[in-house]
Amino acid sequence: MASFQPPLLILHHLTIFLIFFFFLLLLTITKNADAVLSHHPPEKNKATELFSLKKFPWMQQQQQGSKESTLCVPQKSRAENGAIILEMRHRENYSGIKGEYKQRQQKQLQADKIRVQSIQKRIKKLISSQVVKADAVSPQTRIPITSGVKLQTLNYIITATFGDRNLTVIVDTGSDLTWIQCQPCKSCYNQPEPLFNPSLSPSYESIPCNSSTCKTLEFATGNMGSCGRTNTAACNYMVSYGDGSYTRGQLGKERLILGTTPIDNFVFGCGRNNKGLFGSAAGLMGLGRSDLSLISQTYDQFGGIFSYCLPSTDTEAASGSLILGDDSSVYYKNSTPFSYTRMVQNHQLLTFYFLNLTGISIGGVSVSVSSPSFGKGGILIDSGTVITRLPPTMYRQVKAEFLKQFSGYEQAPSFSILDTCFNLSTYEEVNIPTIKMKFEGDAELIVDVTGTFYFAKPDASQVCLALASLSYEDEIGIIGNYQQRNTRVIYNTKESKLGFARETCSFN
């Protein structure tokens, strides 16, 4: 029997080795399985950001059903070192009953599409006409030809005080004339706050139609101010929007209070006939560049400088801030230093904010921004347009590079104006290539991870790249507010420059 012991010993050792081998194999399989179950794909490029797809608040809202918003309350404000800081929230948080998620997303993009079409139509009309009426130009001020009068989807709101009335208004960098709904109202949409009644305000004054202020309306709104039966009658204004929305009323002056800072004799529109997709806001605050804009009217107080940080809309509690003033000590939340680029002067479209876009990178890879007509007039930056629009040639190159880097994911159908969509419903988190927009002077806008994807469905089964193509090469590109999320954007109209810095938006 002794002669059989060596083979038995070898067999014993072989058995131990096989057990150990299978143990290691099982451990490796378990680790791989965990990686697959966690759906956390390996990072392909250093220039990526991790995007968590867990616990979306809108998914919880969808499961609970529609509910009434609890945020129809005045937005906060405070003063710091001579600057005024106003809390900003998304307009959806002030629109009352919330509808079905996908329908709301669809309507938002459809309104955005009409809005952009209206902008392009107005721009072409202005460039082709290039007519300036000499009698409407004040020799003391620089009067622009037109304003960025736009459509619904002017998404962010603040609270301001007109006389003694706190009112919630939409803010927009493209519009110039500020207006609110007023009593008596011939036709007004519903708003939770009482309508402003100028007859009860001792500080309100009507603006006559023969005044120089009334004459500037044509440049601020695209429509001339009109008179009643006499030249001493109130100045009537009208602002019409491309989707059929409009506001009509009389021009007036009132004491405006922003935070704790009073602005006497602030010129605004008292709307008596208003219709359109303005949500439940009391009106609109224009942050454009004409003499009638808030920025021009408060130049003595704030020096023509303002900034905002637009929060993502992932939660109802999300809030950002609008800062009026130039004290750098209030910008202590930014995680990167400001990088500045000059504002491009477009003499045909003076009230828009234009920049010179010099490059785009996807995941650290530069993409050509050349197109047949791009660069002739710059790209427009706008707080009201939702989705960034690029000329078709440029968009195709950006899309191709993004798909090259964000590969291996199931594609989903297009959604409205968005044609690059994915099904990410089985993933907990994904690595997204970082998108950077580069401007003259080495300024950069780093698109936040929350501004890269647009969720068409709350379960992430239809998630789309939040960029879209313009219809034609000769149309003007637009940087929308979706790509400006969690970024402090500072407008210095005095020095004609604009800066970007990364910041997690929060009013507190």
LOBA-411956 format. One record per residue (C-alpha): residue number from 1; residue in three letters; x, y, z. Coordinates in pm, 1 decimal, decimal comma. Each point is the difference from the previous one (the first is absolute). Last residue first. Example, Ala and Ser with C-alpha at 12.3 -4.5 7.8 and 13.67 -1.06 7.14 Angstrom:
<nodes>
NODE   k   r       c1       c2       c3
NODE   2 SER   1367,0   -106,0    714,0
NODE   1 ALA   -137,0   -344,0     66,0
</nodes>
This chain:
<nodes>
NODE   k   r       c1       c2       c3
NODE 508 ASN  -2828,5   8081,0    132,6
NODE 507 PHE    -95,9     85,3   -357,1
NODE 506 SER    149,5   -317,0   -141,4
NODE 505 CYS    166,3    -77,4   -331,0
NODE 504 THR    298,2   -230,1     14,5
NODE 503 GLU    250,7    225,6   -168,9
NODE 502 ARG    228,8    -19,2   -303,1
NODE 501 ALA    124,1    335,7   -125,5
NODE 500 PHE    -82,9    186,5   -322,0
NODE 499 GLY     58,9    360,9   -105,0
NODE 498 LEU   -146,5    257,8   -239,3
NODE 497 LYS    158,7    319,7   -128,9
NODE 496 SER   -116,3    339,3   -126,7
NODE 495 GLU    188,5    203,5    261,4
NODE 494 LYS   -314,8    176,3    123,4
NODE 493 THR   -225,2   -284,7   -116,2
NODE 492 ASN    162,7   -240,5    243,8
NODE 491 TYR   -211,1   -315,5    -13,5
NODE 490 ILE     95,8   -275,5    247,3
NODE 489 VAL    -98,0   -363,4    -53,5
NODE 488 ARG     38,7   -216,2    310,2
NODE 487 THR    -37,5   -358,3   -117,8
NODE 486 ASN   -214,1   -269,8    159,5
NODE 485 ARG   -218,4    -14,5   -311,3
NODE 484 GLN    113,8    197,1   -303,3
NODE 483 GLN    -43,1   -289,1   -245,4
NODE 482 TYR   -373,2    -17,5     71,9
NODE 481 ASN    -22,3    379,9    -24,9
NODE 480 GLY     56,8      2,3   -374,0
NODE 479 ILE    307,2    107,2   -198,5
NODE 478 ILE   -141,7    114,1   -335,4
NODE 477 GLY    143,6    -29,8   -351,7
NODE 476 ILE   -105,2    249,5   -265,9
NODE 475 GLU   -155,9   -133,4   -321,6
NODE 474 ASP    206,2     -9,4   -319,6
NODE 473 GLU     54,7   -377,5     12,6
NODE 472 TYR   -370,9    -79,4      4,1
NODE 471 SER   -244,2   -195,0    218,7
NODE 470 LEU    197,3     40,0    322,4
NODE 469 SER    120,5   -318,9    159,9
NODE 468 ALA    -69,1   -106,0    355,3
NODE 467 LEU    187,5    -61,0    323,3
NODE 466 ALA   -126,4   -159,4    321,7
NODE 465 LEU    120,8   -352,9    -81,9
NODE 464 CYS   -306,9   -212,0     63,3
NODE 463 VAL   -121,6   -238,5    269,9
NODE 462 GLN   -287,5   -233,3    -88,1
NODE 461 SER    -17,5   -300,8    233,7
NODE 460 ALA    119,5    221,7    285,6
NODE 459 ASP   -304,4    -91,7    216,6
NODE 458 PRO   -112,9    364,8     -4,8
NODE 457 LYS    -46,7      4,9   -377,7
NODE 456 ALA    123,8    273,2   -233,7
NODE 455 PHE    294,6     63,4    230,9
NODE 454 TYR    231,8    259,8   -157,5
NODE 453 PHE    368,8    -82,1     35,3
NODE 452 THR    301,7    231,3      8,3
NODE 451 GLY   -122,6    272,8    233,9
NODE 450 THR      5,2   -210,8    316,4
NODE 449 VAL    363,6    -94,7    -75,7
NODE 448 ASP     91,4    366,9      0,2
NODE 447 VAL    115,0    146,7   -329,6
NODE 446 ILE    342,7    155,6     38,7
NODE 445 LEU    -21,0    348,8   -148,6
NODE 444 GLU    353,9    106,8    -77,0
NODE 443 ALA    174,4    333,5    -55,0
NODE 442 ASP    328,6    -18,1   -191,5
NODE 441 GLY    -26,2    363,8   -117,3
NODE 440 GLU   -247,2    -82,7   -276,9
NODE 439 PHE   -229,4   -280,0    107,2
NODE 438 LYS     11,5   -369,6     74,8
NODE 437 MET   -301,1   -222,6     63,1
NODE 436 LYS     80,3   -309,2    202,7
NODE 435 ILE   -196,8   -326,4      7,2
NODE 434 THR    115,8   -266,7    244,8
NODE 433 PRO    -53,7   -355,8   -119,9
NODE 432 ILE   -258,5   -172,6    223,6
NODE 431 ASN     87,1   -286,9    233,2
NODE 430 VAL   -311,5   -190,4     99,7
NODE 429 GLU   -187,1    -75,4    319,6
NODE 428 GLU   -273,7   -233,7    119,0
NODE 427 TYR    -60,2   -151,1   -339,9
NODE 426 THR   -294,9   -212,2   -113,7
NODE 425 SER   -213,3    295,5   -114,1
NODE 424 LEU    279,1    150,9   -212,4
NODE 423 ASN   -181,6    -21,0   -334,8
NODE 422 PHE    170,9    256,0   -220,7
NODE 421 CYS    -82,4    302,7   -215,1
NODE 420 THR    173,9    209,8   -265,1
NODE 419 ASP   -278,1    159,8   -208,3
NODE 418 LEU   -129,3    278,5    225,8
NODE 417 ILE   -248,4    241,4   -164,7
NODE 416 SER   -301,6   -209,2    111,2
NODE 415 PHE    133,5   -319,7    154,9
NODE 414 SER    200,8   -236,2   -219,4
NODE 413 PRO    -38,3   -371,4     61,5
NODE 412 ALA    236,3   -182,1    239,9
NODE 411 GLN    352,6   -134,8    -44,1
NODE 410 GLU    132,2   -280,4    217,1
NODE 409 TYR    335,4     91,2    148,5
NODE 408 GLY    336,5   -130,4   -117,0
NODE 407 SER    138,3    336,0   -104,3
NODE 406 PHE     24,9    339,3    169,0
NODE 405 GLN    336,6     83,8   -157,4
NODE 404 LYS    -85,3    -50,7   -366,0
NODE 403 LEU   -356,1    120,8     54,3
NODE 402 PHE    135,2    328,5    142,4
NODE 401 GLU    243,3     38,2   -289,8
NODE 400 ALA   -274,8    -52,6   -259,2
NODE 399 LYS   -240,6    239,4    175,8
NODE 398 VAL    256,7    279,4     17,7
NODE 397 GLN     83,5    -42,7   -369,5
NODE 396 ARG   -367,4     -8,7   -101,2
NODE 395 TYR    -70,0    309,6    211,1
NODE 394 MET    273,8    198,7   -171,3
NODE 393 THR   -131,7    -75,0   -347,7
NODE 392 PRO   -363,6     67,8    103,7
NODE 391 PRO     67,2    337,0    171,7
NODE 390 LEU    -27,9    -34,6    379,7
NODE 389 ARG   -296,2     46,5    235,2
NODE 388 THR     26,0    -24,5    380,0
NODE 387 ILE   -324,4   -116,6    163,4
NODE 386 VAL   -209,5    212,7    237,7
NODE 385 THR    -17,3    348,0   -152,9
NODE 384 GLY    -72,8    254,1    274,5
NODE 383 SER    337,8     62,0    163,1
NODE 382 ASP    163,6     81,4   -332,9
NODE 381 ILE    349,9      2,8   -143,2
NODE 380 LEU     10,2     84,6   -372,6
NODE 379 ILE    281,0   -128,8   -220,0
NODE 378 GLY    213,7    231,0   -210,7
NODE 377 GLY    -93,1    206,7   -303,3
NODE 376 LYS    224,2   -129,1   -279,5
NODE 375 GLY    129,7   -292,4    202,7
NODE 374 PHE   -208,5   -268,7   -164,6
NODE 373 SER    -89,3     45,4   -366,2
NODE 372 PRO    120,5   -311,8   -181,6
NODE 371 SER     78,6   -196,1    318,4
NODE 370 SER    314,2    -31,4    206,8
NODE 369 VAL    -31,3    -95,5    363,9
NODE 368 SER    240,9   -292,3    -31,5
NODE 367 VAL     -8,0   -237,6    294,3
NODE 366 SER    279,9    -21,7    253,7
NODE 365 VAL     26,7   -323,4    199,6
NODE 364 GLY     15,7     47,5    378,4
NODE 363 GLY   -318,6   -198,2     61,6
NODE 362 ILE   -180,1    208,4   -261,4
NODE 361 SER    166,9    330,4    -84,8
NODE 360 ILE   -152,5    308,0   -160,6
NODE 359 GLY    188,9    291,8   -152,4
NODE 358 THR     22,6    370,4    -82,5
NODE 357 LEU   -343,0    133,3    101,9
NODE 356 ASN      1,4    380,0    -25,8
NODE 355 LEU   -272,3    132,5    229,2
NODE 354 PHE   -327,2    189,5    -56,3
NODE 353 TYR   -237,9    149,1    259,9
NODE 352 PHE   -307,6    133,6   -178,6
NODE 351 THR   -105,3    365,7     25,6
NODE 350 LEU    225,2    124,1   -281,0
NODE 349 LEU   -131,2   -214,3   -283,3
NODE 348 GLN    104,9    182,2   -318,6
NODE 347 HIS    317,6    138,7    150,9
NODE 346 ASN    108,4   -342,9    123,0
NODE 345 GLN    263,8     80,5    257,8
NODE 344 VAL    161,7   -318,7    126,4
NODE 343 MET     16,0    -17,3    378,3
NODE 342 ARG    355,1    -68,5    108,4
NODE 341 THR    100,9   -319,1    173,3
NODE 340 TYR     75,6    -58,8    365,2
NODE 339 SER    110,7   -294,7    212,5
NODE 338 PHE   -113,5      8,7    360,8
NODE 337 PRO    187,5   -218,0    246,3
NODE 336 THR   -129,4   -351,5     69,3
NODE 335 SER   -202,0   -135,9    294,4
NODE 334 ASN   -227,2    305,2     18,4
NODE 333 LYS   -160,5     53,5    339,9
NODE 332 TYR    183,8    316,1    101,8
NODE 331 TYR   -144,0    235,6   -258,8
NODE 330 VAL   -142,2    254,5    245,5
NODE 329 SER    349,0    135,3     66,0
NODE 328 SER     29,7    107,6   -365,2
NODE 327 ASP   -222,1    303,6     58,3
NODE 326 ASP   -139,4     85,5   -343,7
NODE 325 GLY   -374,7     42,3     32,2
NODE 324 LEU   -326,8   -180,1    -67,1
NODE 323 ILE      9,6   -368,3     94,1
NODE 322 LEU   -262,2   -247,3   -121,6
NODE 321 SER      1,8   -318,6    204,9
NODE 320 GLY    -63,5   -371,6    -13,8
NODE 319 SER   -265,0   -224,6    148,3
NODE 318 ALA    -79,4   -369,6      4,6
NODE 317 ALA   -273,9    -80,8    254,5
NODE 316 GLU   -228,1   -148,1   -265,1
NODE 315 THR    269,8   -251,4    -83,9
NODE 314 ASP    181,9   -105,1   -317,2
NODE 313 THR    -55,4    338,1   -162,9
NODE 312 SER    367,2     91,8    -27,1
NODE 311 PRO     92,6    336,4    142,0
NODE 310 LEU     75,8    310,0   -207,9
NODE 309 CYS    277,6    216,1    143,5
NODE 308 TYR    -40,4    362,9    -94,6
NODE 307 SER    208,7    309,7    -49,7
NODE 306 PHE    -43,3    374,6    -27,1
NODE 305 ILE    206,8    303,4    -92,0
NODE 304 GLY   -129,2    324,1   -156,3
NODE 303 GLY    152,1    210,1    277,5
NODE 302 PHE   -234,0   -121,9    274,1
NODE 301 GLN   -167,3    314,0    136,1
NODE 300 ASP     62,7    247,5   -282,4
NODE 299 TYR    -63,0   -268,9   -262,4
NODE 298 THR   -338,8    -93,9    145,9
NODE 297 GLN   -204,3    107,9   -304,9
NODE 296 SER    249,0   -156,1   -240,4
NODE 295 ILE      2,7   -339,3    172,8
NODE 294 LEU   -377,8     -3,6     52,2
NODE 293 SER    -52,2     45,5   -373,3
NODE 292 LEU   -165,2    309,7   -148,7
NODE 291 ASP    323,2    159,1   -127,8
NODE 290 SER     78,3   -311,9   -202,7
NODE 289 ARG    244,8   -270,9    110,5
NODE 288 GLY   -213,1   -294,4    110,9
NODE 287 LEU    -93,3   -101,2    355,0
NODE 286 GLY   -378,9     27,9    -44,4
NODE 285 MET   -218,1   -103,7    296,0
NODE 284 LEU   -323,0   -179,4    -97,8
NODE 283 GLY   -351,2    -23,7    138,8
NODE 282 ALA   -207,4   -115,4    295,5
NODE 281 ALA    126,4   -356,2    -31,7
NODE 280 SER   -262,1   -273,5    -17,9
NODE 279 GLY    133,7   -164,2   -314,2
NODE 278 PHE     87,7    256,5   -266,2
NODE 277 LEU   -133,4   -201,0   -291,3
NODE 276 GLY   -227,2    256,0   -156,4
NODE 275 LYS   -250,6    280,2     38,8
NODE 274 ASN     11,9    347,0    143,1
NODE 273 ASN   -232,5    297,3    -37,3
NODE 272 ARG     35,9    264,9    268,9
NODE 271 GLY    376,8    -19,2     43,7
NODE 270 CYS    165,6    285,8    187,1
NODE 269 GLY    332,3     23,4   -180,7
NODE 268 PHE    309,8    118,8    179,9
NODE 267 VAL    210,2    310,5     67,2
NODE 266 PHE    160,1     20,0    345,0
NODE 265 ASN    -55,0    346,9    145,8
NODE 264 ASP    182,5    -76,3    324,9
NODE 263 ILE    210,0   -312,2     44,7
NODE 262 PRO      2,8   -102,0    366,9
NODE 261 THR    266,2   -241,3    128,9
NODE 260 THR   -108,9   -237,2    278,8
NODE 259 GLY    -38,8   -310,6   -213,9
NODE 258 LEU    -89,0    159,4   -329,4
NODE 257 ILE   -260,0    271,3     63,2
NODE 256 LEU   -169,2    169,6   -295,8
NODE 255 ARG   -168,6    338,9     45,1
NODE 254 GLU   -225,5     46,4   -299,8
NODE 253 LYS     -5,9    151,2   -347,3
NODE 252 GLY   -253,7    -84,0   -270,9
NODE 251 LEU    -48,3   -132,3   -352,3
NODE 250 GLN   -350,7   -109,7    -81,6
NODE 249 GLY   -139,0   -336,1   -106,7
NODE 248 ARG     45,5   -293,3   -230,4
NODE 247 THR    165,7   -338,1     57,6
NODE 246 TYR     25,7   -277,2   -255,5
NODE 245 SER     12,9   -372,8    -64,6
NODE 244 GLY    -73,5   -118,1   -354,3
NODE 243 ASP    296,0   -239,7    -18,4
NODE 242 GLY    231,4    257,8   -158,0
NODE 241 TYR    -43,5    256,1    276,8
NODE 240 SER   -167,0    339,1     -3,4
NODE 239 VAL     95,0    295,7    218,9
NODE 238 MET   -236,9    295,7     -8,3
NODE 237 TYR     33,3    340,2    162,4
NODE 236 ASN   -239,8    291,1     52,5
NODE 235 CYS    142,2    330,5    117,7
NODE 234 ALA   -257,7    179,5    212,5
NODE 233 ALA   -185,6    294,5   -150,1
NODE 232 THR    163,8    340,9    -27,2
NODE 231 ASN     36,0    -34,6   -377,2
NODE 230 THR   -376,0    -20,7    -29,1
NODE 229 ARG   -253,4   -262,3   -110,4
NODE 228 GLY    209,6   -289,1    123,5
NODE 227 CYS    359,0    -42,1    -94,6
NODE 226 SER    209,8   -289,8   -121,5
NODE 225 GLY    348,2   -119,0     91,4
NODE 224 MET    171,4   -153,1   -298,8
NODE 223 ASN     50,2   -376,9    -15,0
NODE 222 GLY    326,0   -197,1    -15,5
NODE 221 THR     11,6    -16,7    380,2
NODE 220 ALA    303,8    197,4    116,7
NODE 219 PHE     70,4    184,2   -324,4
NODE 218 GLU   -360,4     96,1    -67,2
NODE 217 LEU    -50,1     83,1    367,0
NODE 216 THR    260,6    277,8    -11,6
NODE 215 LYS   -264,4    252,0   -113,1
NODE 214 CYS   -197,2    -44,6    322,2
NODE 213 THR    304,4     98,4    201,9
NODE 212 SER     44,8    315,1   -209,5
NODE 211 SER   -344,7    114,6    113,4
NODE 210 ASN   -294,8     76,2   -229,2
NODE 209 CYS   -183,2   -314,2    111,2
NODE 208 PRO    -22,1    109,0    359,5
NODE 207 ILE    148,9   -223,3    274,2
NODE 206 SER   -238,2    -73,0    289,4
NODE 205 GLU    131,5     47,4    350,7
NODE 204 TYR     -8,0   -242,0    293,8
NODE 203 SER    139,7    110,4    338,2
NODE 202 PRO   -340,2     52,3    168,3
NODE 201 SER   -100,4   -360,4    -79,3
NODE 200 LEU   -372,7    -77,2     18,3
NODE 199 SER    -70,8    106,1   -358,9
NODE 198 PRO    289,7   -217,9   -119,7
NODE 197 ASN   -175,4   -322,0    106,8
NODE 196 PHE    240,5   -295,4    -15,8
NODE 195 LEU   -185,7   -327,8    -33,3
NODE 194 PRO    -28,7   -216,1    309,8
NODE 193 GLU    244,6   -293,7      6,2
NODE 192 PRO   -108,1   -349,5   -105,2
NODE 191 GLN     -0,6     87,0   -372,2
NODE 190 ASN   -270,7    -79,2   -253,4
NODE 189 TYR     17,2    146,1   -349,6
NODE 188 CYS   -115,1    355,7    -62,3
NODE 187 SER   -252,9    153,6   -239,3
NODE 186 LYS   -141,8    350,0     41,1
NODE 185 CYS    191,9     59,3    319,4
NODE 184 PRO    -76,3    286,4    235,3
NODE 183 GLN    238,6    -75,7    152,5
NODE 182 CYS    349,9    -93,3   -111,7
NODE 181 GLN    202,5   -296,4   -127,0
NODE 180 ILE    373,5     64,4      7,3
NODE 179 TRP    252,2    128,4   -252,3
NODE 178 THR    376,6     46,5    -31,9
NODE 177 LEU    110,8    110,3   -345,6
NODE 176 ASP    339,2   -130,1   -110,9
NODE 175 SER    -24,6   -369,2    -86,8
NODE 174 GLY    306,8   -205,6    -85,3
NODE 173 THR    149,8    -43,6    346,4
NODE 172 ASP   -324,9   -137,2    139,6
NODE 171 VAL   -143,6      1,9    351,8
NODE 170 ILE   -351,4   -129,1     72,4
NODE 169 VAL   -186,6    199,6    262,9
NODE 168 THR   -139,2    -67,0    347,0
NODE 167 LEU   -168,0    301,9    155,7
NODE 166 ASN     25,9    166,2    341,6
NODE 165 ARG   -232,8    303,6      0,5
NODE 164 ASP     85,2    321,0    188,1
NODE 163 GLY    103,6    199,5   -305,9
NODE 162 PHE    124,0   -278,8   -224,0
NODE 161 THR    202,3   -239,6    217,4
NODE 160 ALA    209,6   -270,0   -166,1
NODE 159 THR     -5,9   -379,0     28,5
NODE 158 ILE    214,7   -212,9   -231,4
NODE 157 ILE    -74,2   -253,3   -272,7
NODE 156 TYR    183,2   -223,4   -245,2
NODE 155 ASN   -132,5   -173,1   -309,1
NODE 154 LEU    -76,6    234,5   -278,8
NODE 153 THR   -152,8   -304,1   -166,2
NODE 152 GLN   -256,8    221,3   -175,7
NODE 151 LEU    104,5    207,0   -293,7
NODE 150 LYS    245,8    272,9    -78,0
NODE 149 VAL     58,4    368,3    -47,7
NODE 148 GLY    375,0     22,3    -38,5
NODE 147 SER      1,2    370,5    -59,9
NODE 146 THR     38,4    220,9   -299,7
NODE 145 ILE    192,1    279,6   -165,8
NODE 144 PRO    200,0    100,9    302,5
NODE 143 ILE      2,8    348,6    150,4
NODE 142 ARG    331,4    125,7    131,9
NODE 141 THR    -89,2    296,2    217,1
NODE 140 GLN     44,5    377,2      3,9
NODE 139 PRO   -102,9     67,9   -359,5
NODE 138 SER   -331,8   -182,1     51,5
NODE 137 VAL   -105,2   -187,3   -310,8
NODE 136 ALA   -364,5    -11,5    -98,5
NODE 135 ASP     14,7    291,2   -244,9
NODE 134 ALA    278,9   -166,5   -197,3
NODE 133 LYS   -201,6   -309,4    -92,9
NODE 132 VAL    241,0   -287,3    -47,4
NODE 131 VAL    -43,6   -235,6   -292,6
NODE 130 GLN    227,5   -301,6    -30,5
NODE 129 SER   -272,3   -182,6   -199,2
NODE 128 SER    166,3   -331,7    -81,9
NODE 127 ILE    182,1    -26,7    333,3
NODE 126 LEU   -316,4     78,9    193,2
NODE 125 LYS   -215,2   -253,0   -184,5
NODE 124 LYS    266,1   -268,4     31,5
NODE 123 ILE     25,5     58,5    375,2
NODE 122 ARG   -377,9     -9,6     43,7
NODE 121 LYS    -30,5   -331,9   -181,4
NODE 120 GLN    291,0   -151,8    193,8
NODE 119 ILE   -151,3    102,7    333,5
NODE 118 SER   -345,2   -131,0    -99,9
NODE 117 GLN    144,0   -335,1   -104,3
NODE 116 VAL    180,9    -17,2    334,0
NODE 115 ARG   -323,5     59,8    190,3
NODE 114 ILE   -195,7   -250,5   -204,9
NODE 113 LYS    255,9   -270,0     83,1
NODE 112 ASP      5,2     97,2    368,1
NODE 111 ALA   -378,0    -26,1     14,5
NODE 110 GLN     24,9   -349,6   -148,0
NODE 109 LEU    275,2    -87,9    245,6
NODE 108 GLN   -206,3    105,0    301,1
NODE 107 LYS   -313,1   -166,4   -133,5
NODE 106 GLN    181,9   -332,3    -35,3
NODE 105 GLN    148,2     21,5    349,5
NODE 104 ARG   -340,9     79,7    147,8
NODE 103 GLN   -160,3   -286,3   -190,4
NODE 102 LYS    270,8   -239,9    120,4
NODE 101 TYR    -51,7     93,6    365,4
NODE 100 GLU   -379,1     -0,8     24,0
NODE  99 GLY   -123,3    332,8    130,0
NODE  98 LYS     96,1    204,8    303,7
NODE  97 ILE   -266,8    214,1    158,4
NODE  96 GLY    127,0    345,4     93,6
NODE  95 SER    252,1    159,4   -237,1
NODE  94 TYR    247,1    141,0    248,4
NODE  93 ASN    244,2   -287,9     26,3
NODE  92 GLU    -10,9    -35,9   -377,4
NODE  91 ARG    143,1    354,1    -26,9
NODE  90 HIS    337,4   -114,7    135,0
NODE  89 ARG    118,7    185,5    305,7
NODE  88 MET    213,1    307,9     56,2
NODE  87 GLU     79,1    166,0    334,5
NODE  86 LEU    104,5    363,1    -26,7
NODE  85 ILE    339,6    126,8    114,4
NODE  84 ILE     49,8    377,7      8,6
NODE  83 ALA    357,0    129,3      6,7
NODE  82 GLY    126,8    280,1    225,2
NODE  81 ASN    206,7   -226,9    219,9
NODE  80 GLU   -270,7   -266,0     32,3
NODE  79 ALA   -375,7     62,5    -23,2
NODE  78 ARG   -265,1   -270,6     28,6
NODE  77 SER   -291,5   -147,5   -191,4
NODE  76 LYS   -251,7   -280,8     26,5
NODE  75 GLN   -256,2   -119,3   -254,5
NODE  74 PRO   -364,4     66,4     79,0
NODE  73 VAL   -215,5   -310,1     42,9
NODE  72 CYS   -157,1   -230,6   -255,6
NODE  71 LEU    237,2   -276,8    106,2
NODE  70 THR   -247,8   -259,3    120,3
NODE  69 SER    -75,9   -129,4   -347,8
NODE  68 GLU   -323,8   -190,3    -30,5
NODE  67 LYS     27,6   -368,8    -64,8
NODE  66 SER      5,8   -231,6   -294,6
NODE  65 GLY     55,4   -365,6     79,6
NODE  64 GLN    197,2   -160,7    281,4
NODE  63 GLN    197,9   -215,4   -240,9
NODE  62 GLN     72,5    297,9   -223,4
NODE  61 GLN    109,2    208,4    299,0
NODE  60 GLN    238,4   -276,0    105,9
NODE  59 MET    142,9    -14,6   -350,6
NODE  58 TRP     30,6    380,3      0,6
NODE  57 PRO    220,6    -27,2    309,5
NODE  56 PHE    249,0   -218,3   -187,0
NODE  55 LYS    124,7   -261,8    242,9
NODE  54 LYS    288,4   -143,4   -198,6
NODE  53 LEU    125,7     93,3   -347,1
NODE  52 SER    334,1    127,0    129,0
NODE  51 PHE    216,8    178,2   -255,5
NODE  50 LEU    375,7    -44,2     27,1
NODE  49 GLU    186,6    260,6   -200,4
NODE  48 THR    236,2    -60,2   -289,8
NODE  47 ALA    322,3    156,5   -127,5
NODE  46 LYS    223,3   -288,3    113,6
NODE  45 ASN   -143,6   -222,0   -270,8
NODE  44 LYS   -137,3   -350,2     -9,4
NODE  43 GLU   -118,3    -21,6    358,1
NODE  42 PRO   -119,3   -350,9     71,7
NODE  41 PRO   -371,7    -65,3    -13,7
NODE  40 HIS   -192,6     21,7    326,7
NODE  39 HIS   -295,8   -224,3    -60,1
NODE  38 SER     -9,1   -114,9    363,4
NODE  37 LEU   -118,6   -340,4   -115,3
NODE  36 VAL    283,8    -30,1   -250,5
NODE  35 ALA    260,8     95,8    256,3
NODE  34 ASP   -149,5   -241,2    251,6
NODE  33 ALA      8,4   -274,5   -259,6
NODE  32 ASN    362,6     72,4    -71,7
NODE  31 LYS     82,8    -24,6    367,6
NODE  30 THR   -193,9   -324,6     36,0
NODE  29 ILE    169,6   -149,7   -308,1
NODE  28 THR    341,7     84,4    143,5
NODE  27 LEU    -86,4   -154,5    338,1
NODE  26 LEU   -133,5   -314,2   -169,2
NODE  25 LEU    321,3    -34,9   -200,0
NODE  24 LEU    210,4     49,1    312,5
NODE  23 PHE   -199,2   -269,8    181,2
NODE  22 PHE     18,7   -224,7   -305,7
NODE  21 PHE    378,7     26,7      5,0
NODE  20 PHE     21,8    -66,4    377,0
NODE  19 ILE   -217,1   -311,3    -31,7
NODE  18 LEU    203,6   -114,6   -300,8
NODE  17 PHE    328,2     48,4    189,6
NODE  16 ILE   -129,8   -192,0    304,4
NODE  15 THR   -112,6   -287,2   -225,7
NODE  14 LEU    334,2     -3,2   -178,7
NODE  13 HIS    179,1    -23,0    333,5
NODE  12 HIS   -212,0   -299,2    103,4
NODE  11 LEU     46,4   -166,2   -339,6
NODE  10 ILE    373,9     42,7     29,8
NODE   9 LEU     -9,9   -155,2    346,9
NODE   8 LEU   -212,1   -285,0   -129,5
NODE   7 PRO    243,6    -53,4   -285,6
NODE   6 PRO    285,2     -6,7    253,2
NODE   5 GLN   -183,1   -242,3    236,7
NODE   4 PHE    -64,1   -281,7   -251,6
NODE   3 SER    333,5   -184,7     55,3
NODE   2 ALA    -70,6    -11,3    375,1
NODE   1 MET   -295,3   -228,5    -62,5
</nodes>
